[in-house]
């Protein structure tokens, strides 16, 4: 090992955008549309829209934070710089790591649901084999990992477009069924939408991962804000459209109980369509999980370089130019969680932690803006944006809490 070895800047704007899209899409629609329908019913498309609003406001905040401070362990660095509280930045850093490993465990569980549509194997075997492979790819190298993620992302996008083309004729029923999808002014209806939005927000987990490879991105001050917003806009449009098709194509009870929801939507048309989307779903879920492996290991590496994590995690392998010790640790923890907790629980835990982190990020940006309102060389946003993002994020957390009362 050589402490002087540094991370390699090799990720361009297009690759960074595909990297973000890969983890957003892999983390969401292929796996959780059934869970979201279970919370929001026919309001599932609105739940995705609520989550998209929170994500876009947060995306603007992350874009400026990443331009101001383009370093790995992004959230921990932002909090440390804004508040100068070592304990708080350390806590935020480990919270981000936790979202990464819990999210990856959820995706591995989602993978097994689609895999069993194709091949009948013991679920525990599928989980262990997938995690071992993903850990190996994440340790291999960032350039190779991002290329793998980019290729699978293109296939994932094509998969969602395929669902819209094959199942799209159900949209002819939209005018007649639109009243079912529009809520009344009752508190119960809006709480169910917010509850669904809370789960749907998990589908947007990923754009914040982009800032944690900042030290491996070319021209991060310009590339990161642009890539974050492009990835969020594209994924939001696809999510809402696919959610509309799903709730129109299947009875809600079937959608709620399916472990491979989009495969079940396509099964109404042909076995080929069902198996084809199952294969693309597997690739998409694998892609999202791979990015979480990379993100969590890079955050631990960045924290270790700043004394917030054990020093051994700051070591870069000379051959792979990756934080190998951190990657191995992340892989082991993901394995334990994937074998222990169901996907719905994992998704909700991820959403809660990441929303609390995002609320802190909005406050961090407001603090940095007061200290340095117009830093040279970056595009800034109006302070109203992080304030609105903070309030909306808290509102989503409170609404979820009210559902348990």
Secondary structure by P-SEA (a helix, b strand, c coil): ccccbbbbccccaaaaaaaaaaaaaaacccccaaaaaaacccaaaaaaaaaaaaaaaaaaaaaaaaaaccccaaaaaaaaaacccaaaaaaaaaaaaaaaaaaaaaaaaaaaaaaaacccccaaaaaaaaaaaaaaaaaccaaaaaaaaaaaaaaaaaaaaaaaaaccccccccccccccccccccaaaaaaaaaaaaaaccccccccccccccccccccccaaaaaaaaaaaaaaaaaaaaaaaaaaaccaaaaaacccaaaaaaccccaaaaaaaaaaaaaaaaaaaaaaaaaaaaaaaaaaaaccccccccccccccccaaaaaaaaaaaaaaaaacccaaaaaaaaaaaaaaaaaaaaaaaaaaaaacccccccccccaaaaaaaaaaaaaaaaaaaaaac
